[in-house]
Amino acid sequence: MLRRLTNAQRVDWLRLARAENVGPVTFDQLIGRYGEAGKALAALPDLARRGGRMGGIKIPSPAEAEAELAAGAVLGARLIAACEPEFPQALAALDPPPPLLWCRGRVELLDRPSVAIVGARVASAAGQRFARGLAAELGQAGQVVVSGLARGIDAAAHEGALPTGTVAVLGGGVDDVYPPDNARLYGQIAATGCVVSESEPGRTATARDFPRRNRIISGLSRAVVVVEAELRSGSLITARLAAEQGREVLAVPGSPLDPRAKGTNDLLRQGAAICEGAEDVLRALEGLRGFREPGERYATGEPAEVDDALRERIADLLSPTPVSRDELVRAAAAPAAQVFAALVELSLAGRAELLPGGMVAVG
């Protein structure tokens, strides 16, 4: 249920979110099962052992969690847990939401209507001009513009929305300015907009952090506009995540002679709405319903008991190809609560990977 955490509960929440093999899905399952992060932390070693883990599981100490909180405070940043009223409603509606979010700047922007604008890092001058102008027009229409502070289209979108409000989502910590030549833009956003990240302050982004960043970019937004993108592009990942999350996806058409238009033109072939200006985006947003209320998301449930035979049967059903949890329930011919509990144990042991969208693969 929605609640504001005490300092001790915040430390426990942070420790659980940073524990080894605890991703958003496992975290969500653990909180739903135990109700409190502290109780889940106490259960982790035994759950991992039952899942087949031979050694101990790495859990940050209270001192390490306190150090992360102190590092954020030095930056003037704030940690918001997914159970707290201030957590962005759009992100709380995801299945599952990120467990926590570091925020630096105007947190209130995160609950205003938002549109993401993303695209190529090596963008054309025309593409950057379009993104900058589109962001300015959307801002004047009351939309907050969300992007990833990358070179090219991202930076142009942030620049266009600076006067009206923009949110930069980072893969590293909220102090990880990448690329370095966007340092001035980062300072402007931190002062007048908002910078957010799932990662701890001081962390430098690695390749595995960017899919999580892209999920937050789309999750904060009611629509995602892709301005320029090659066929193998992180922007197309953001567009796919947006579609999975029930957000609107729009693409700017481009010349077939420009490789930066191949990704956007392909999105249009797949059914994305065309974007030739702000009016197209605003039209796509008409009639969209708000996000569901997250108040009862974290409800305490009775822990389900799992026997060894069922756990190993479920492990044998897993493969590198993701399959839905519902499909595993059918294949295992077992109660859903027991299957989900077994998957958490296997995940903590590193034998299963719980993916957003209810999918599971072998770990």
C-alpha positions as CSV (number, residue, x, y, z in Angstrom):
1,M,0.0,0.0,0.0
2,L,1.1,3.6,-0.4
3,R,3.1,4.8,2.5
4,R,6.0,7.2,3.3
5,L,9.0,5.2,4.5
6,T,10.8,6.0,7.7
7,N,14.6,6.4,7.6
8,A,15.1,2.8,8.7
9,Q,12.6,1.5,6.1
10,R,14.3,3.5,3.4
11,V,17.6,1.9,4.2
12,D,16.0,-1.6,4.0
13,W,14.2,-0.7,0.7
14,L,17.5,0.5,-0.8
15,R,19.4,-2.6,0.5
16,L,16.8,-4.9,-1.1
17,A,16.8,-3.1,-4.4
18,R,20.6,-3.3,-4.6
19,A,20.9,-7.0,-3.4
20,E,22.4,-9.4,-5.8
21,N,20.0,-10.9,-8.4
22,V,17.2,-8.7,-7.2
23,G,15.8,-6.9,-10.3
24,P,12.5,-5.0,-10.5
25,V,10.4,-8.1,-11.0
26,T,12.0,-10.1,-8.1
27,F,11.7,-7.0,-5.9
28,D,8.1,-6.6,-6.7
29,Q,7.4,-10.2,-5.9
30,L,9.3,-10.1,-2.6
31,I,7.5,-7.0,-1.4
32,G,4.2,-8.4,-2.4
33,R,5.1,-11.6,-0.5
34,Y,6.6,-10.2,2.7
35,G,5.1,-6.7,2.8
36,E,8.2,-5.1,4.2
37,A,11.7,-4.8,2.7
38,G,13.2,-5.8,6.1
39,K,11.3,-9.1,6.2
40,A,12.3,-9.8,2.6
41,L,16.0,-9.1,3.4
42,A,15.9,-11.5,6.3
43,A,14.4,-14.2,4.0
44,L,16.8,-13.7,1.0
45,P,19.6,-16.1,2.1
46,D,17.2,-19.0,2.7
47,L,15.3,-18.3,-0.5
48,A,18.5,-18.3,-2.6
49,R,19.7,-21.5,-0.9
50,R,16.4,-23.2,-1.7
51,G,16.7,-22.0,-5.3
52,G,20.0,-23.9,-5.6
53,R,22.5,-21.3,-4.8
54,M,25.7,-22.8,-3.2
55,G,27.3,-19.7,-1.7
56,G,25.9,-16.7,0.1
57,I,24.0,-13.9,-1.7
58,K,25.5,-10.4,-1.6
59,I,23.4,-7.9,0.2
60,P,24.6,-4.3,0.8
61,S,25.2,-3.5,4.5
62,P,23.2,-0.8,6.3
63,A,26.4,1.3,6.2
64,E,26.6,1.0,2.4
65,A,23.0,2.0,2.0
66,E,23.5,5.0,4.3
67,A,26.6,6.0,2.3
68,E,24.5,6.0,-0.9
69,L,21.8,8.1,0.7
70,A,24.5,10.5,2.0
71,A,26.1,10.8,-1.5
72,G,22.7,11.7,-2.9
73,A,22.1,14.3,-0.2
74,V,25.4,16.0,-1.0
75,L,24.2,16.4,-4.6
76,G,20.8,17.8,-3.4
77,A,19.1,14.7,-4.9
78,R,16.3,12.7,-3.4
79,L,15.5,9.0,-3.3
80,I,11.8,8.1,-3.9
81,A,10.6,4.6,-3.3
82,A,7.9,3.1,-5.5
83,C,5.5,2.7,-2.5
84,E,5.7,6.5,-1.7
85,P,3.0,9.0,-2.7
86,E,5.6,11.2,-4.5
87,F,6.7,8.4,-6.8
88,P,5.6,9.3,-10.4
89,Q,2.2,7.8,-11.1
90,A,3.2,6.9,-14.7
91,L,6.1,4.8,-13.5
92,A,4.0,3.3,-10.6
93,A,1.6,2.0,-13.3
94,L,4.4,-0.2,-14.9
95,D,4.4,-3.9,-14.3
96,P,6.6,-3.9,-12.4
97,P,7.7,-0.3,-11.6
98,P,11.4,0.4,-10.8
99,P,11.8,0.0,-7.0
100,L,13.3,3.4,-6.5
101,L,14.3,6.6,-8.3
102,W,16.9,9.1,-7.6
103,C,15.7,12.6,-8.5
104,R,17.6,15.9,-8.8
105,G,15.7,19.1,-9.4
106,R,11.9,19.7,-9.8
107,V,10.4,16.4,-8.8
108,E,6.9,17.8,-9.4
109,L,7.6,17.7,-13.2
110,L,7.5,13.9,-13.0
111,D,3.7,13.9,-12.5
112,R,2.9,16.4,-15.3
113,P,1.7,15.1,-18.7
114,S,4.9,14.1,-20.6
115,V,6.1,13.2,-24.0
116,A,9.4,11.6,-24.8
117,I,11.5,12.7,-27.8
118,V,14.4,10.4,-28.7
119,G,16.6,9.7,-31.7
120,A,20.0,9.4,-33.3
121,R,23.1,10.5,-31.5
122,V,24.8,11.3,-34.8
123,A,21.8,13.3,-36.0
124,S,21.4,15.5,-39.0
125,A,21.1,19.3,-38.5
126,A,17.6,19.1,-39.9
127,G,16.6,16.4,-37.4
128,Q,18.0,18.4,-34.5
129,R,16.1,21.5,-35.6
130,F,12.9,19.5,-35.9
131,A,13.4,18.0,-32.4
132,R,14.2,21.3,-30.8
133,G,11.1,23.0,-32.4
134,L,8.8,20.1,-31.6
135,A,9.9,20.1,-27.9
136,A,9.3,23.9,-27.7
137,E,5.8,23.6,-29.2
138,L,4.9,20.6,-26.9
139,G,6.2,22.6,-23.9
140,Q,4.0,25.5,-24.8
141,A,1.1,23.1,-25.0
142,G,1.7,22.0,-21.4
143,Q,3.7,18.9,-22.0
144,V,7.0,18.1,-20.2
145,V,9.6,16.7,-22.6
146,V,11.5,13.6,-21.5
147,S,14.7,12.3,-23.1
148,G,18.1,10.7,-22.3
149,L,20.7,13.6,-22.5
150,A,22.5,11.8,-25.3
151,R,24.1,13.7,-28.2
152,G,22.0,14.7,-31.2
153,I,18.2,14.4,-31.0
154,D,18.1,14.0,-27.2
155,A,20.1,17.1,-26.5
156,A,18.1,19.1,-29.0
157,A,14.8,18.1,-27.4
158,H,16.0,19.1,-24.0
159,E,17.2,22.4,-25.3
160,G,13.9,23.2,-26.9
161,A,12.0,22.3,-23.7
162,L,14.2,24.1,-21.2
163,P,11.9,27.1,-20.7
164,T,8.8,25.0,-20.1
165,G,10.2,21.9,-18.3
166,T,12.3,18.9,-19.3
167,V,13.3,15.6,-17.6
168,A,16.7,13.9,-18.3
169,V,16.8,10.2,-17.6
170,L,20.4,8.9,-17.1
171,G,21.9,5.4,-17.2
172,G,24.5,6.2,-14.6
173,G,23.9,8.0,-11.4
174,V,22.2,11.4,-11.3
175,D,25.7,13.0,-11.3
176,D,27.0,11.0,-14.3
177,V,27.1,13.6,-17.1
178,Y,27.5,11.7,-20.3
179,P,28.6,12.8,-22.8
180,P,30.8,15.3,-21.1
181,D,30.2,17.9,-23.7
182,N,26.6,18.1,-22.5
183,A,27.7,19.3,-19.0
184,R,26.3,22.8,-19.5
185,L,23.0,21.4,-20.7
186,Y,23.0,19.0,-17.7
187,G,23.5,21.9,-15.3
188,Q,20.6,23.8,-16.9
189,I,18.3,20.8,-16.5
190,A,19.3,20.2,-12.9
191,A,18.5,23.8,-12.1
192,T,15.2,24.2,-14.0
193,G,14.1,20.7,-14.8
194,C,14.7,17.3,-13.3
195,V,17.4,14.6,-13.6
196,V,16.4,11.1,-12.7
197,S,18.1,7.7,-12.5
198,E,17.7,4.2,-11.0
199,S,21.4,4.0,-10.4
200,E,23.3,5.0,-7.3
201,P,25.1,8.4,-7.3
202,G,28.6,8.2,-8.5
203,R,27.9,5.2,-10.9
204,T,29.2,5.5,-14.4
205,A,26.8,4.1,-17.0
206,T,27.7,0.8,-18.7
207,A,25.9,-0.8,-21.7
208,R,23.6,-2.8,-19.5
209,D,22.2,0.3,-17.9
210,F,20.7,1.8,-21.0
211,P,17.8,-0.6,-21.5
212,R,16.7,0.3,-17.9
213,R,17.1,4.0,-18.7
214,N,15.0,3.6,-21.9
215,R,12.3,1.8,-19.9
216,I,12.0,4.8,-17.6
217,I,12.0,7.3,-20.5
218,S,9.0,5.6,-22.1
219,G,7.4,4.8,-18.7
220,L,7.4,8.5,-17.7
221,S,5.7,9.5,-20.9
222,R,2.3,9.2,-22.5
223,A,3.8,9.1,-25.9
224,V,7.2,8.5,-27.5
225,V,8.3,10.4,-30.6
226,V,11.3,9.0,-32.6
227,V,12.8,11.6,-34.8
228,E,15.8,9.8,-36.4
229,A,17.0,6.3,-35.8
230,E,18.9,3.6,-37.7
231,L,17.6,0.1,-37.8
232,R,19.8,-1.0,-34.9
233,S,19.2,1.8,-32.4
234,G,18.5,2.3,-28.8
235,S,15.7,4.6,-29.8
236,L,13.8,1.7,-31.4
237,I,14.2,-0.2,-28.1
238,T,12.5,2.8,-26.3
239,A,9.7,2.7,-28.9
240,R,9.2,-1.0,-28.4
241,L,9.1,-0.6,-24.6
242,A,6.6,2.3,-25.1
243,A,4.3,0.0,-27.2
244,E,4.5,-2.8,-24.5
245,Q,3.6,-0.2,-21.8
246,G,0.6,1.0,-23.7
247,R,2.0,4.3,-24.7
248,E,1.5,6.0,-28.0
249,V,4.4,5.7,-30.5
250,L,5.0,8.2,-33.2
251,A,7.8,8.5,-35.8
252,V,9.0,11.3,-38.1
253,P,9.3,10.1,-41.7
254,G,12.5,10.6,-43.5
255,S,14.3,10.2,-46.8
256,P,14.9,6.5,-47.9
257,L,18.4,7.7,-48.9
258,D,19.3,8.5,-45.3
259,P,20.2,5.5,-43.0
260,R,18.9,7.6,-40.0
261,A,15.4,7.4,-41.5
262,K,15.3,3.6,-41.9
263,G,14.4,3.0,-38.3
264,T,11.6,5.6,-38.2
265,N,10.2,4.6,-41.6
266,D,10.2,1.0,-40.3
267,L,8.2,2.1,-37.3
268,L,5.7,3.7,-39.6
269,R,5.3,0.5,-41.5
270,Q,4.7,-1.3,-38.2
271,G,1.8,1.0,-37.4
272,A,3.4,3.9,-35.5
273,A,1.6,7.2,-36.0
274,I,3.2,9.8,-38.2
275,C,4.6,12.9,-36.6
276,E,5.1,16.0,-38.8
277,G,4.6,18.4,-35.9
278,A,3.3,19.0,-32.4
279,E,-0.4,18.8,-33.6
280,D,0.1,15.2,-34.5
281,V,1.4,14.4,-31.0
282,L,-1.4,16.3,-29.3
283,R,-4.0,14.6,-31.5
284,A,-2.5,11.1,-30.6
285,L,-2.9,12.1,-26.9
286,E,-6.5,13.0,-27.1
287,G,-8.8,10.6,-25.3
288,L,-6.0,8.7,-23.5
289,R,-7.0,7.6,-20.1
290,G,-4.9,8.4,-17.0
291,F,-2.7,5.8,-15.3
292,R,-4.2,3.4,-12.8
293,E,-4.0,4.2,-9.1
294,P,-1.1,2.3,-7.6
295,G,-2.3,2.3,-4.0
296,E,-2.9,-1.4,-3.5
297,R,0.2,-2.6,-5.4
298,Y,2.3,-3.6,-2.5
299,A,-0.2,-5.7,-0.4
300,T,1.1,-8.3,2.0
301,G,0.4,-11.9,0.9
302,E,0.9,-15.2,2.6
303,P,4.3,-16.8,1.6
304,A,3.7,-19.8,-0.7
305,E,5.5,-23.0,0.2
306,V,7.4,-24.6,-2.7
307,D,8.7,-28.2,-2.6
308,D,12.0,-29.2,-4.3
309,A,10.3,-31.3,-6.9
310,L,8.1,-28.4,-8.2
311,R,11.0,-26.0,-8.1
312,E,13.2,-28.3,-10.2
313,R,10.3,-29.0,-12.6
314,I,9.9,-25.3,-13.2
315,A,13.7,-24.9,-13.7
316,D,13.6,-27.7,-16.4
317,L,10.9,-25.8,-18.2
318,L,13.0,-22.7,-18.6
319,S,15.1,-21.9,-21.7
320,P,17.0,-19.0,-23.2
321,T,13.7,-18.1,-25.1
322,P,11.5,-16.0,-22.7
323,V,8.2,-17.5,-21.9
324,S,5.3,-16.0,-19.9
325,R,4.8,-16.8,-16.3
326,D,1.2,-17.8,-17.1
327,E,2.5,-20.3,-19.6
328,L,4.8,-21.8,-16.9
329,V,1.8,-22.1,-14.6
330,R,0.0,-24.1,-17.3
331,A,3.1,-26.3,-18.1
332,A,3.8,-27.0,-14.5
333,A,0.2,-27.7,-13.6
334,A,0.7,-26.0,-10.2
335,P,-0.9,-23.1,-8.4
336,A,0.3,-19.7,-9.7
337,A,1.4,-18.6,-6.2
338,Q,3.7,-21.6,-5.9
339,V,5.1,-21.1,-9.4
340,F,5.8,-17.4,-8.8
341,A,7.4,-18.2,-5.4
342,A,9.6,-20.8,-7.1
343,L,10.7,-18.4,-9.8
344,V,11.8,-15.9,-7.2
345,E,13.9,-18.5,-5.5
346,L,15.4,-19.6,-8.8
347,S,16.1,-15.9,-9.7
348,L,17.9,-15.3,-6.5
349,A,20.0,-18.4,-7.2
350,G,20.9,-17.0,-10.6
351,R,19.0,-19.9,-12.4
352,A,16.1,-17.8,-13.8
353,E,15.8,-14.3,-15.2
354,L,12.6,-12.5,-14.4
355,L,11.8,-10.0,-17.1
356,P,9.4,-7.1,-17.3
357,G,6.1,-7.9,-19.0
358,G,5.6,-11.2,-17.1
359,M,8.3,-13.1,-19.1
360,V,10.9,-15.5,-17.7
361,A,14.1,-17.0,-19.2
362,V,16.8,-19.3,-17.9
363,G,19.4,-17.4,-15.8
